[in-house]
Amino acid sequence: ESRRLAQSEEGLHLKKDRTGTIILVPQPSDDPNDPLNWPLWKRDMILGILSLASVIAATTSPLLAANTFTIAIVFVRSFTDAALLTGYHLCGVGVAGFLFVASARVWGKRHLFLLGTVLMIISSAWGGASGTNYKSLLWARIIQGVALAPFEALVNACVGDLYFVHERGMRMAFTNVSLFGGAFLTPVIVGKMTHEIGWPWTFYFIAIFMGVMLPLVVFFVPETAFKRANHLNTDMEQEQHPLTEKSLESQSSSSHTPSPSTSATLTTTTEKTITSTSTSRTETPHHPPQQVSYIKTLSPFNGRNTSDRFLKLLLRPLPLFLHFSILWACLIQGVIIGWTVLIGVVIAVIFLSPPLFFNEVQTGYLYTSAFIGSI
């Protein structure tokens, strides 16, 4: 039995990590342009830049949480109008995210990160310079939502592009803290800034910091999406390539005394797979892929990553809502996020009004516990 497993593994040429103990999932290709073949320091650098940009971009959603009441007074508007500055911002995030996910599937993620960074700089400077023009600030907030969408929807997906399954856990936790931890810390800082130097500077500082991030995203964040052969995507395509070491072990352990017919079937299947794999390698001439130049990696696009149409990918998630478990998970997460936004909108009125009369600084400090909880 052990010999058969060893032969099957040898025939499938499964790649392992440097220790030789962990089978790499997914299997990297032989292309040097495959992100899975990049050095770990390079992959961590890319994720670090995107996570830092996410921290800055995520501050836009709760940006007015501590000073919603202040904005209503400055613009001589009702509290509802001030709250809508956050509501329409989140609508921009939702609509843009729906479109950007399909676009990333077809053309990759780099162009969306570049677009999000540039739009964040423009919209933040616009918001700070809007003065007392409510409509100007409203549209700046909507564009801020569009700019936030790539970071909120795609950074976690980059973890799947850049890392093997056994490397993803810590990185996924790091990106989640970057998105949500930064969002909860924002009111603590914004409340103090609004009280000391005025609310426009809360927008200006986002524009400044994203301006610093722009060259980092342009020059050090290449495209992470890679069109790999289906049989190598063992994290998603296991049904097409079932004969990994793990699956063979599970099959062997399911019955200690397999019947002759079962053994014969398994042996035949293994032989066919190994034969077909060897035949494909023999018949296909091997041309080592060339690594693309650094200048070429600066391009926002590197071609299509799938033959599926954009509209098909855009509508593909909708039928999933008919699955009860997916619908339930979306409802739970939606309610939690919605409740967080609701608290952020009304907390200023509750604590800035009688009988407490908190100022922006004290109201912002109320979010300290939320930041600690997110960590």
N, C-alpha and C positions, 0 to 999 in steps of 0.2 A: 504493500500500500504506500509506504513512504517513497519507494522508488518511483511509483507511478506519479505521485505528487511532484517529485523533483523533476521528472521528465516533462510533465505538463508545464511546470513553471519555466523550465529551460526553453521549451518550445515557444512559450508566449513572450519570453524575454522581458519579464517584469522588472522595472527599474526600482531600486531602493535608495534610501538616504545614505549618507556617508558612513553611518554606523553599520549598514547592511542588515538592520533588523526591522525596518519599517518599509513596507511597500508604498511607493509614492502614489497618491490618489489626489487628482488625476495623474495619469502618466504623461510626463513631458515629452514633447516631440524632439526630433534631432535638429530643429531649426534654432539657430542662435538668437533669432528675434522673438522666440517664445518667451513671454514674461517668466514662466516657471524656470527657465534656464538662466535668468539674470542672477547676479550675486545677491545674497540676502541683504547686504547693506544698501544696495540700490533699491530693492523693493521696499525696504523699511523707510528709506529716504522719501520715496514717492508717497507712501502712505502717510508719513509724518507731515509732509507739505499739505496734502489734501485734508488731513485732520486739523491742522492749524487753520487753514482757510475755512474749514467747517465751523470751528469755534467762533471765528469772526462773523461769518455769514449767519450762523444760528442766533446771534444776538439781536437780529432784526425783528424776530417774532415777538419777544417780550420787551422790545425797546421802549414802549410807551406804558408798560405795566405800572411803573411807580409814579408816572406823571401824567396819566390820562386826565385827571382832574385839572392839572395845571394847563394842559393843552386846551381843554374846554374853556378855561378862563381867558387864556391868551388869544384864542381865535374867536372868542365871544360866540361860542357854539354850545349846543346842548351836550350833555354827557353821552347821549346816544351817538351823536355825530363823531365825538372823540373816540368812542369805542369802535365805530365803523372803520377807523384807520387801521385797526388791528384785524377786523373781520375781513375787509377786502384784501388786505395783505395775505391772509391765509387762503383766500380764494385764488389769488395769483399763484401761490405755492401748489395748490391742488391741481389746478388746470394745467399749469406748466409741467408739473411732475408727470401727469398722465401722458403728455405728449413727449416729454424728454426720455422716458423709459423706452418707448418704442424707437425713438431716434437713436438712442445708444445701442440698442440691439442691432440696428441696421448699419449705422455708420461709426460706431464706437463712441467713447465717452470724452475724449480729449477736447473736441470742439465745444462740447457742452460746458466743461469746466472753464474753458477760456471765455465763452459767452457769459457764464454766470459771474466770473470775476470782473469782467469789464462792465456789465450791467450793474453790479453791486457798487462799483466805484461811482458810476454816473448817477444812479438813483439816490445814493446816500448824499452826495454833494448837492444834488437837486433838492432833496428833502430839507437839508440844513439851510439852504438859501431860499426856501419858499416863503419866508417872512410870516405874514399873517394871511396868506392866500390858501384857504382850506382846500380848494380843488387841486391846486398844485401839489400840496403835501399828500393828498389822497392818491393821486396818480404816481407820485414818487414811491409811496408805500406799496402800490400794486406791482410796480416794476421791481421793487426790492423782493417781493414774493417770488416773481419769476426768476430773479437772480439766485435766490436761495434754493430753488427746486433741484438743480443738479447736485448740490452738495448733500441735500437731505435725502435724495432718492438713489444716488449712484455711488457714494463713497463706500458704503457697506458692500456693494456689488464688486468694487475693486478688490476687496479682500479675497473674493473668490477667483478673480483674475490673476492675482499675484502670488497666492500661497497655496500650498498643498493642504489637504484637510487637517492633518495633524499640527499645522502651523497657524490655523485660522482663529482658534479660540481666543487667545490673548489679544490678537489684533482686532477682532470683532468687538471685544469689550472696550478696547481703547477708542475705536471710532464711535461707539455708542456714547461713551462718556464725553467725547469731544462735541457731539451734537447736542446731547441733552444736559450735560453738566454745565456747558458754557451758556446754554439758554437760561438755566435757573440762576446762574451767578450774575447775569446781566443786570437785573433790577437793583441788585446791591450796589453795583458801580454807577449805574445810570442815575439813581436817586441822588447820590452824592454829587455827580457832575451837574445835574440839573440845578441843584441848590447853589452850587458854587459858581459855575460859568455859563449856565443857561442851557435850555434843551437843544438848540441847534447844534451844539458841539457834540452831542451824542451821535448825531448823523455824520458830522465832519470826521470824527475819529474813526468811524467805520470806513469811510472813504480813504483815509490816510493809511490805515492798516492793510486794507485790501490793495491799495496801490503798491505797498511794499511786497505783498504776496504775488502780484501780477508777474513780475519777471521770474519768480521762482516757479510758478505754474507754467509759464511759457518755455523756459529753458530746461527744467528738470522734471517735468511730468509728461513723459511720452504716452502714447496710446497703450492702454493696458489690455484692451480686448484683442483676442487672437483667435483666428479660425483654425482650430485644431481638428484632426481627424476624429470622427465620432468614436472609434473604438478606443481612443486614448482618454476620452472624457469618462473615466470610470466612476466619477462621483455622480454623474447624471445618466450615463448610458450603460449601466451594468447589465440591463436585459439584452443588449446586443453583444456583450462580451462577458459571459458569465463565468468563464473558467479562470478566475483568479485563485490565488492560493487559499484565500479565506473561504471562497465558495466551495472549493474542492474539499477543504477540511470539514466544512459544515455538512457537505453531502456524505462524506465518509463516516462522520460521527453520528449521522441520523440513523444508521443501522450498522450494528457490529457484524451482522451476518447477512450480507446482501445476497439476494438470490442470483443464480447464474444469469438470468435474463437481464437483471438490473446492471450487473457488472459488465456484461457484454455491451449493453447500450451505452453506458458511461465510457467504456474504453473506445467504442466506435466513435462517439461524439468527440472525445479528446483527440483521437487520431485525425479525424476530419478537420478539426480546428487547426491543429498543428500543421497538417499538410497544406491547408488553404493558406495559412499564414506564410509558410515557407515558400509556397508557389508564388504568392503575390510578391514576395521579396525578390524571388529569382527572376520573374518575368518583367518586373518594373526596373528599369535602369536607375541606379542610384546617383543622383546629382546632389552633392552637399549644398544646402541652402547658404547663400551669402548673407552676411550681416549687413543691414542697411546702414548708410552713413548717418552721422549725427544730424546733419542738416536736414535729411529727409524725415527724421523723427520729429522735427519741429512743425511739420505740416499738420493742420487741424484735422485732416482726413487722410486715411490710408486705404480707402476702398471699402466696398461692402463686406460685411461679416456674415451675411446670410442671404439666401436667395428669396426668402419670404418677402412679400410686399409690406410696405410700411402700414397700410390700412389694416391688413390682416393682423399684424403684431399689435397695432393700436387697440383693436377690438378683442384680442384674444383673452385678456383678463376678465372680461365681463361675464362669460359663461361660468367662471369659477364661483361667482356669487350664488349660483344655484346649488353649490355644495354646502351643506349646512355647517360643517366644521369650519370651513373657510369664512363663511358669512358670520358665524359666531365670533371667530377670532377678530375679524375686522370691526365688528360692533364693539367688542370689549376694548380694543385699542382706541377706536374712535371716541368712545365715551370717556376714556381716561384722558386723552389729549384734549377733547372738548371741555372737560371739567377743568383741566389745567388752564386753558385759555380763559374760561369763564372766571375763574378765581383771579387771574391776572387783570382782567378788565374791571372787575367790581371792587377789588381790594383797595384801590386808591380812594374810591368814594366812601367805603366803609370806615377807613382809618383817617382820611384827611378831613372828614366832616365831623360835626358834633356827635358825641361828646368828647372824642379823643383828640381831635385836632393835631394829628401827626403831620410832620412835614415830609418832603420827598425822601430825605435821607432815612428817617425812621421807617417809612413805608418800604423802602428798598431793602432794609435790613431784615424785614420779615421773610425774605426769600432765602435767607441763609440756611434754614433747615431743609428747604427743598433741594438746595445744592448739595448739602451733606448727604441727603437721602439718595440722590442720583449717583453719587460716588459709591 
